[in-house]
Amino acid sequence: MSKAALLIVDAQNDFCPGGKLPVKDCDKIISNINISIDKFKKVNLPIIASRDWHPADSRHFKEFGGDWPTHCVRNSKGAEFHPLLNLPDNVIVISKGTRIDEDSYSAFEGQDDKGLSLSEVIKKLRVKKLFICGLATDYCVKSSALDALKAGLEVYLLLDCVEAVDINKGDGEKAIEEMAARGVKKIETREVVF
């Protein structure tokens, strides 16, 4: 069987209720993500968590000419992973948007603590199938899923483990349709079996 990995995209405080850029119903998917984490842990498969890790003066922010309110500033409470997310001790953390001039929506634009890109990490782990969940469906999840396809991976979107920003109503559904049209397979947590 091809080796699989779980990618949890940006499940951070600032994207959840009470954060600087909250995604509606973010809290509701955390328990489903935790079920997925348990499934991958039980069979000793890699778990990767991406995070926005912006400098305070990032050009990604409205204040400096970007599109978004200030969020997920490195080492801030808002940049921390959701407190109820049960990440294992051996989780591989990918930090993205770390430079002043980077937007970095895709986890594939980030690096681990050794400076390896997500593509390099996946290659090293011999991963062929990537299961993706997290926030937000219409931005970082979509960008990560499409980049995973470009990297030649078999990509699965965990539908009950994602939520959209939906700046325009229906953005999340459109993003899911686009991912599926490009070859991302739609799946629910309960269907993940090893």
Phi and psi in degrees as GROMACS dihedral restraints (atoms count N, CA, C in turn):
[ dihedral_restraints ]
;  ai    aj    ak    al  type     phi  dphi    fc
    3     4     5     6     1   -63.7    20    10
    4     5     6     7     1   142.4    20    10
    6     7     8     9     1   -72.6    20    10
    7     8     9    10     1   135.7    20    10
    9    10    11    12     1  -111.0    20    10
   10    11    12    13     1   157.4    20    10
   12    13    14    15     1  -141.4    20    10
   13    14    15    16     1   155.7    20    10
   15    16    17    18     1  -105.4    20    10
   16    17    18    19     1   128.9    20    10
   18    19    20    21     1  -113.5    20    10
   19    20    21    22     1   116.3    20    10
   21    22    23    24     1  -100.4    20    10
   22    23    24    25     1   115.1    20    10
   24    25    26    27     1   -93.7    20    10
   25    26    27    28     1   117.1    20    10
   27    28    29    30     1    50.1    20    10
   28    29    30    31     1    43.9    20    10
   30    31    32    33     1   -82.2    20    10
   31    32    33    34     1    70.7    20    10
   33    34    35    36     1  -114.0    20    10
   34    35    36    37     1   156.3    20    10
   36    37    38    39     1   -53.9    20    10
   37    38    39    40     1   -41.2    20    10
   39    40    41    42     1   -66.3    20    10
   40    41    42    43     1   -17.7    20    10
   42    43    44    45     1   -96.8    20    10
   43    44    45    46     1     4.7    20    10
   45    46    47    48     1  -114.8    20    10
   46    47    48    49     1   165.6    20    10
   48    49    50    51     1   -48.8    20    10
   49    50    51    52     1   132.3    20    10
   51    52    53    54     1    93.4    20    10
   52    53    54    55     1   -10.4    20    10
   54    55    56    57     1   -87.4    20    10
   55    56    57    58     1   178.3    20    10
   57    58    59    60     1   -74.5    20    10
   58    59    60    61     1   -24.2    20    10
   60    61    62    63     1  -141.8    20    10
   61    62    63    64     1    63.8    20    10
   63    64    65    66     1   -70.4    20    10
   64    65    66    67     1   138.4    20    10
   66    67    68    69     1   -96.5    20    10
   67    68    69    70     1   125.0    20    10
   69    70    71    72     1   -55.5    20    10
   70    71    72    73     1   136.4    20    10
   72    73    74    75     1    67.3    20    10
   73    74    75    76     1    15.0    20    10
   75    76    77    78     1   -53.1    20    10
   76    77    78    79     1   -44.0    20    10
   78    79    80    81     1   -58.7    20    10
   79    80    81    82     1   -30.8    20    10
   81    82    83    84     1   -68.0    20    10
   82    83    84    85     1   -25.2    20    10
   84    85    86    87     1   -90.2    20    10
   85    86    87    88     1   -13.5    20    10
   87    88    89    90     1   -59.4    20    10
   88    89    90    91     1   -42.1    20    10
   90    91    92    93     1   -64.9    20    10
   91    92    93    94     1   -36.4    20    10
   93    94    95    96     1   -67.9    20    10
   94    95    96    97     1   -39.6    20    10
   96    97    98    99     1   -60.6    20    10
   97    98    99   100     1   -40.5    20    10
   99   100   101   102     1   -62.9    20    10
  100   101   102   103     1   -35.6    20    10
  102   103   104   105     1   -63.5    20    10
  103   104   105   106     1   -42.9    20    10
  105   106   107   108     1   -63.0    20    10
  106   107   108   109     1   -43.8    20    10
  108   109   110   111     1   -55.5    20    10
  109   110   111   112     1   -46.6    20    10
  111   112   113   114     1   -59.9    20    10
  112   113   114   115     1   -41.4    20    10
  114   115   116   117     1   -62.0    20    10
  115   116   117   118     1   -42.2    20    10
  117   118   119   120     1   -72.1    20    10
  118   119   120   121     1   -37.8    20    10
  120   121   122   123     1   -62.6    20    10
  121   122   123   124     1   -43.7    20    10
  123   124   125   126     1   -57.2    20    10
  124   125   126   127     1   -34.1    20    10
  126   127   128   129     1  -106.2    20    10
  127   128   129   130     1    13.9    20    10
  129   130   131   132     1    59.4    20    10
  130   131   132   133     1    42.1    20    10
  132   133   134   135     1   -99.9    20    10
  133   134   135   136     1   150.8    20    10
  135   136   137   138     1   -64.0    20    10
  136   137   138   139     1   141.5    20    10
  138   139   140   141     1  -121.1    20    10
  139   140   141   142     1   124.6    20    10
  141   142   143   144     1  -119.2    20    10
  142   143   144   145     1   136.4    20    10
  144   145   146   147     1  -126.1    20    10
  145   146   147   148     1   120.8    20    10
  147   148   149   150     1   -91.9    20    10
  148   149   150   151     1   156.0    20    10
  150   151   152   153     1  -147.4    20    10
  151   152   153   154     1   143.6    20    10
  153   154   155   156     1   -71.3    20    10
  154   155   156   157     1   135.2    20    10
  156   157   158   159     1  -142.5    20    10
  157   158   159   160     1    62.5    20    10
  159   160   161   162     1   -80.3    20    10
  160   161   162   163     1   147.1    20    10
  162   163   164   165     1   -70.5    20    10
  163   164   165   166     1   154.4    20    10
  165   166   167   168     1   -61.4    20    10
  166   167   168   169     1   -26.2    20    10
  168   169   170   171     1  -106.3    20    10
  169   170   171   172     1    29.6    20    10
  171   172   173   174     1   -60.9    20    10
  172   173   174   175     1   139.1    20    10
  174   175   176   177     1   -74.6    20    10
  175   176   177   178     1    -0.2    20    10
  177   178   179   180     1   -71.7    20    10
  178   179   180   181     1   -23.1    20    10
  180   181   182   183     1   -91.0    20    10
  181   182   183   184     1   145.2    20    10
  183   184   185   186     1   -51.2    20    10
  184   185   186   187     1   -42.7    20    10
  186   187   188   189     1   -54.3    20    10
  187   188   189   190     1   -27.9    20    10
  189   190   191   192     1  -117.6    20    10
  190   191   192   193     1    25.6    20    10
  192   193   194   195     1    97.2    20    10
  193   194   195   196     1     1.8    20    10
  195   196   197   198     1   -89.1    20    10
  196   197   198   199     1  -164.6    20    10
  198   199   200   201     1  -101.5    20    10
  199   200   201   202     1   -13.3    20    10
  201   202   203   204     1  -121.4    20    10
  202   203   204   205     1   151.1    20    10
  204   205   206   207     1   -62.8    20    10
  205   206   207   208     1   156.7    20    10
  207   208   209   210     1   -58.5    20    10
  208   209   210   211     1   128.9    20    10
  210   211   212   213     1  -155.0    20    10
  211   212   213   214     1   156.6    20    10
  213   214   215   216     1    47.8    20    10
  214   215   216   217     1    46.5    20    10
  216   217   218   219     1   -72.1    20    10
  217   218   219   220     1   129.7    20    10
  219   220   221   222     1   -49.6    20    10
  220   221   222   223     1   140.7    20    10
  222   223   224   225     1    66.7    20    10
  223   224   225   226     1    11.0    20    10
  225   226   227   228     1   -94.7    20    10
  226   227   228   229     1   163.0    20    10
  228   229   230   231     1   -58.7    20    10
  229   230   231   232     1   -39.5    20    10
  231   232   233   234     1   -64.7    20    10
  232   233   234   235     1   -26.3    20    10
  234   235   236   237     1   -84.8    20    10
  235   236   237   238     1   -10.5    20    10
  237   238   239   240     1   -69.4    20    10
  238   239   240   241     1   152.4    20    10
  240   241   242   243     1   -65.5    20    10
  241   242   243   244     1   152.5    20    10
  243   244   245   246     1   -51.8    20    10
  244   245   246   247     1   133.9    20    10
  246   247   248   249     1   -61.7    20    10
  247   248   249   250     1   -24.0    20    10
  249   250   251   252     1   -92.4    20    10
  250   251   252   253     1     0.7    20    10
  252   253   254   255     1   -77.0    20    10
  253   254   255   256     1   120.9    20    10
  255   256   257   258     1   -89.1    20    10
  256   257   258   259     1    66.3    20    10
  258   259   260   261     1   -71.6    20    10
  259   260   261   262     1   136.9    20    10
  261   262   263   264     1   -73.5    20    10
  262   263   264   265     1   162.8    20    10
  264   265   266   267     1   -61.8    20    10
  265   266   267   268     1   -29.6    20    10
  267   268   269   270     1   -96.2    20    10
  268   269   270   271     1    19.7    20    10
  270   271   272   273     1   -59.8    20    10
  271   272   273   274     1   141.9    20    10
  273   274   275   276     1   -95.8    20    10
  274   275   276   277     1   116.4    20    10
  276   277   278   279     1   -96.5    20    10
  277   278   279   280     1   127.8    20    10
  279   280   281   282     1  -110.8    20    10
  280   281   282   283     1   118.9    20    10
  282   283   284   285     1   -99.5    20    10
  283   284   285   286     1   133.5    20    10
  285   286   287   288     1  -132.5    20    10
  286   287   288   289     1   161.4    20    10
  288   289   290   291     1    68.9    20    10
  289   290   291   292     1    32.2    20    10
  291   292   293   294     1   -82.7    20    10
  292   293   294   295     1   -16.5    20    10
  294   295   296   297     1  -100.4    20    10
  295   296   297   298     1   155.6    20    10
  297   298   299   300     1   -58.0    20    10
  298   299   300   301     1   -30.5    20    10
  300   301   302   303     1  -105.6    20    10
  301   302   303   304     1    19.4    20    10
  303   304   305   306     1  -109.6    20    10
  304   305   306   307     1   134.6    20    10
  306   307   308   309     1   -87.6    20    10
  307   308   309   310     1   -51.4    20    10
  309   310   311   312     1    51.4    20    10
  310   311   312   313     1    70.9    20    10
  312   313   314   315     1   -74.7    20    10
  313   314   315   316     1   -38.9    20    10
  315   316   317   318     1   -83.8    20    10
  316   317   318   319     1   139.2    20    10
  318   319   320   321     1   -61.2    20    10
  319   320   321   322     1   -22.7    20    10
  321   322   323   324     1   -72.5    20    10
  322   323   324   325     1    -7.3    20    10
  324   325   326   327     1   -95.2    20    10
  325   326   327   328     1     1.4    20    10
  327   328   329   330     1  -102.2    20    10
  328   329   330   331     1  -179.0    20    10
  330   331   332   333     1  -139.2    20    10
  331   332   333   334     1   155.3    20    10
  333   334   335   336     1   -84.2    20    10
  334   335   336   337     1  -175.1    20    10
  336   337   338   339     1   -70.9    20    10
  337   338   339   340     1    -9.7    20    10
  339   340   341   342     1   -99.7    20    10
  340   341   342   343     1     2.1    20    10
  342   343   344   345     1    86.7    20    10
  343   344   345   346     1    10.0    20    10
  345   346   347   348     1   -83.9    20    10
  346   347   348   349     1   139.3    20    10
  348   349   350   351     1   -73.1    20    10
  349   350   351   352     1   163.7    20    10
  351   352   353   354     1   -60.5    20    10
  352   353   354   355     1   -38.7    20    10
  354   355   356   357     1   -58.6    20    10
  355   356   357   358     1   -42.7    20    10
  357   358   359   360     1   -66.6    20    10
  358   359   360   361     1   -40.2    20    10
  360   361   362   363     1   -61.4    20    10
  361   362   363   364     1   -47.6    20    10
  363   364   365   366     1   -63.0    20    10
  364   365   366   367     1   -40.9    20    10
  366   367   368   369     1   -63.2    20    10
  367   368   369   370     1   -45.4    20    10
  369   370   371   372     1   -60.5    20    10
  370   371   372   373     1   -37.5    20    10
  372   373   374   375     1   -83.5    20    10
  373   374   375   376     1    -4.7    20    10
  375   376   377   378     1    59.6    20    10
  376   377   378   379     1    36.7    20    10
  378   379   380   381     1   -78.9    20    10
  379   380   381   382     1   135.9    20    10
  381   382   383   384     1  -117.7    20    10
  382   383   384   385     1   -25.3    20    10
  384   385   386   387     1  -119.2    20    10
  385   386   387   388     1   129.9    20    10
  387   388   389   390     1  -120.5    20    10
  388   389   390   391     1   122.3    20    10
  390   391   392   393     1   -98.8    20    10
  391   392   393   394     1   124.5    20    10
  393   394   395   396     1  -116.5    20    10
  394   395   396   397     1   137.5    20    10
  396   397   398   399     1  -147.2    20    10
  397   398   399   400     1   174.7    20    10
  399   400   401   402     1   117.4    20    10
  400   401   402   403     1  -148.7    20    10
  402   403   404   405     1  -129.8    20    10
  403   404   405   406     1   148.5    20    10
  405   406   407   408     1  -103.1    20    10
  406   407   408   409     1   148.5    20    10
  408   409   410   411     1   -49.6    20    10
  409   410   411   412     1   -44.5    20    10
  411   412   413   414     1   -86.5    20    10
  412   413   414   415     1    -0.7    20    10
  414   415   416   417     1  -128.6    20    10
  415   416   417   418     1   -90.8    20    10
  417   418   419   420     1   -69.8    20    10
  418   419   420   421     1   -33.7    20    10
  420   421   422   423     1   -66.1    20    10
  421   422   423   424     1   -48.6    20    10
  423   424   425   426     1   -60.3    20    10
  424   425   426   427     1   -48.8    20    10
  426   427   428   429     1   -58.9    20    10
  427   428   429   430     1   -42.4    20    10
  429   430   431   432     1   -66.1    20    10
  430   431   432   433     1   -42.6    20    10
  432   433   434   435     1   -64.4    20    10
  433   434   435   436     1   -43.4    20    10
  435   436   437   438     1   -68.4    20    10
  436   437   438   439     1   -36.7    20    10
  438   439   440   441     1   -67.7    20    10
  439   440   441   442     1   -33.9    20    10
  441   442   443   444     1   -64.1    20    10
  442   443   444   445     1   -40.0    20    10
  444   445   446   447     1   -61.7    20    10
  445   446   447   448     1   -45.4    20    10
  447   448   449   450     1   -59.3    20    10
  448   449   450   451     1   -31.0    20    10
  450   451   452   453     1   -79.4    20    10
  451   452   453   454     1     1.4    20    10
  453   454   455   456     1    85.1    20    10
  454   455   456   457     1    15.9    20    10
  456   457   458   459     1   -89.3    20    10
  457   458   459   460     1   155.2    20    10
  459   460   461   462     1   -84.5    20    10
  460   461   462   463     1   124.7    20    10
  462   463   464   465     1  -118.3    20    10
  463   464   465   466     1   131.9    20    10
  465   466   467   468     1  -120.3    20    10
  466   467   468   469     1   131.2    20    10
  468   469   470   471     1  -102.2    20    10
  469   470   471   472     1   121.2    20    10
  471   472   473   474     1   -82.5    20    10
  472   473   474   475     1    97.2    20    10
  474   475   476   477     1   -60.4    20    10
  475   476   477   478     1   -32.0    20    10
  477   478   479   480     1   -89.2    20    10
  478   479   480   481     1     9.5    20    10
  480   481   482   483     1  -124.9    20    10
  481   482   483   484     1    21.4    20    10
  483   484   485   486     1  -133.3    20    10
  484   485   486   487     1   151.6    20    10
  486   487   488   489     1  -140.2    20    10
  487   488   489   490     1   150.9    20    10
  489   490   491   492     1  -104.9    20    10
  490   491   492   493     1   155.4    20    10
  492   493   494   495     1   -71.3    20    10
  493   494   495   496     1   -40.1    20    10
  495   496   497   498     1    52.7    20    10
  496   497   498   499     1    52.3    20    10
  498   499   500   501     1   -55.4    20    10
  499   500   501   502     1   -44.1    20    10
  501   502   503   504     1  -107.4    20    10
  502   503   504   505     1   130.3    20    10
  504   505   506   507     1   -51.3    20    10
  505   506   507   508     1   130.6    20    10
  507   508   509   510     1    93.5    20    10
  508   509   510   511     1    -1.8    20    10
  510   511   512   513     1   -57.6    20    10
  511   512   513   514     1   -40.4    20    10
  513   514   515   516     1   -63.4    20    10
  514   515   516   517     1   -45.3    20    10
  516   517   518   519     1   -62.9    20    10
  517   518   519   520     1   -41.9    20    10
  519   520   521   522     1   -61.6    20    10
  520   521   522   523     1   -41.3    20    10
  522   523   524   525     1   -62.7    20    10
  523   524   525   526     1   -42.0    20    10
  525   526   527   528     1   -63.9    20    10
  526   527   528   529     1   -43.1    20    10
  528   529   530   531     1   -61.6    20    10
  529   530   531   532     1   -42.0    20    10
  531   532   533   534     1   -64.2    20    10
  532   533   534   535     1   -45.1    20    10
  534   535   536   537     1   -60.1    20    10
  535   536   537   538     1   -45.4    20    10
  537   538   539   540     1   -63.6    20    10
  538   539   540   541     1   -40.7    20    10
  540   541   542   543     1   -63.7    20    10
  541   542   543   544     1   -28.7    20    10
  543   544   545   546     1   -87.5    20    10
  544   545   546   547     1    -9.9    20    10
  546   547   548   549     1   121.8    20    10
  547   548   549   550     1     3.0    20    10
  549   550   551   552     1   -75.2    20    10
  550   551   552   553     1   132.8    20    10
  552   553   554   555     1   -90.1    20    10
  553   554   555   556     1   133.9    20    10
  555   556   557   558     1   -90.9    20    10
  556   557   558   559     1   136.3    20    10
  558   559   560   561     1  -152.7    20    10
  559   560   561   562     1   157.1    20    10
  561   562   563   564     1  -108.5    20    10
  562   563   564   565     1   157.4    20    10
  564   565   566   567     1   -52.5    20    10
  565   566   567   568     1   -43.8    20    10
  567   568   569   570     1   -61.5    20    10
  568   569   570   571     1   -22.2    20    10
  570   571   572   573     1   -85.1    20    10
  571   572   573   574     1    -7.7    20    10
  573   574   575   576     1   -78.2    20    10
  574   575   576   577     1   111.3    20    10
  576   577   578   579     1  -132.5    20    10
  577   578   579   580     1   134.7    20    10
